[in-house]
């Protein structure tokens, strides 16, 4: 039978113990900015597609 040196509540934690060796401080900020830029680009593409669709349906007679 093997013997382990586990003390206290360490044996009952749900997740594994993880040691973060390298952490980039701006990573989350860059990811959030990239997501916001993708959202703005998608919204712009949808507006352009809607304008093209409106011209196709109603013709060039729109003001």
C-alpha positions as a Markdown table, in Angstrom:
| # | Residue | x | y | z |
|---|---|---|---|---|
| 1 | Unk | 0.0 | 0.0 | 0.0 |
| 2 | Unk | 1.4 | 3.4 | -1.0 |
| 3 | Unk | 1.6 | 6.3 | 1.5 |
| 4 | Unk | 0.8 | 9.8 | 0.4 |
| 5 | Unk | 1.5 | 13.1 | 2.3 |
| 6 | Unk | -1.9 | 14.7 | 1.9 |
| 7 | Unk | -2.8 | 17.2 | 4.7 |
| 8 | Unk | -6.2 | 18.6 | 5.6 |
| 9 | Unk | -8.8 | 19.7 | 3.0 |
| 10 | Unk | -6.3 | 19.2 | 0.2 |
| 11 | Unk | -7.6 | 15.7 | -0.2 |
| 12 | Unk | -11.2 | 16.8 | -0.7 |
| 13 | Unk | -10.8 | 19.7 | -3.3 |
| 14 | Unk | -12.7 | 19.1 | -6.5 |
| 15 | Unk | -10.2 | 20.5 | -8.9 |
| 16 | Unk | -6.5 | 19.7 | -9.3 |
| 17 | Unk | -4.0 | 22.1 | -7.8 |
| 18 | Unk | -2.7 | 24.3 | -10.7 |
| 19 | Unk | 0.3 | 26.6 | -10.5 |
| 20 | Unk | 0.3 | 29.4 | -13.0 |
| 21 | Unk | 3.9 | 30.1 | -14.0 |
| 22 | Unk | 3.4 | 32.8 | -16.6 |
| 23 | Unk | 0.5 | 35.2 | -16.7 |
| 24 | Unk | 0.1 | 37.9 | -19.3 |
| 25 | Unk | -1.7 | 40.8 | -17.7 |
| 26 | Unk | -3.2 | 42.2 | -20.9 |
| 27 | Unk | -4.5 | 38.9 | -22.4 |
| 28 | Unk | -8.1 | 39.3 | -21.2 |
| 29 | Unk | -8.2 | 42.9 | -22.3 |
| 30 | Unk | -7.0 | 42.0 | -25.8 |
| 31 | Unk | -9.5 | 39.2 | -26.1 |
| 32 | Unk | -12.3 | 41.5 | -25.0 |
| 33 | Unk | -11.2 | 44.1 | -27.5 |
| 34 | Unk | -11.0 | 41.5 | -30.3 |
| 35 | Unk | -14.5 | 40.3 | -29.5 |
| 36 | Unk | -15.9 | 43.9 | -29.5 |
| 37 | Unk | -14.2 | 44.6 | -32.9 |
| 38 | Unk | -15.7 | 41.3 | -34.3 |
| 39 | Unk | -19.1 | 42.4 | -33.1 |
| 40 | Unk | -18.8 | 45.8 | -34.7 |
| 41 | Unk | -17.6 | 44.3 | -38.0 |
| 42 | Unk | -20.5 | 41.8 | -38.0 |
| 43 | Unk | -23.0 | 44.6 | -37.3 |
| 44 | Unk | -21.6 | 46.7 | -40.1 |
| 45 | Unk | -21.7 | 43.7 | -42.5 |
| 46 | Unk | -25.4 | 43.1 | -41.5 |
| 47 | Unk | -26.3 | 46.8 | -42.1 |
| 48 | Unk | -24.6 | 46.7 | -45.6 |
| 49 | Unk | -26.4 | 43.4 | -46.5 |
| 50 | Unk | -29.7 | 44.9 | -45.3 |
| 51 | Unk | -29.1 | 48.0 | -47.5 |
| 52 | Unk | -28.2 | 45.9 | -50.5 |
| 53 | Unk | -31.3 | 43.7 | -49.9 |
| 54 | Unk | -33.6 | 46.8 | -49.6 |
| 55 | Unk | -32.3 | 48.1 | -52.9 |
| 56 | Unk | -32.8 | 44.8 | -54.5 |
| 57 | Unk | -36.4 | 44.5 | -53.2 |
| 58 | Unk | -37.6 | 48.1 | -53.6 |
| 59 | Unk | -35.4 | 49.1 | -56.5 |
| 60 | Unk | -33.4 | 52.3 | -56.8 |
| 61 | Unk | -36.4 | 54.5 | -56.1 |
| 62 | Unk | -35.6 | 54.8 | -52.4 |
| 63 | Unk | -34.6 | 58.3 | -51.3 |
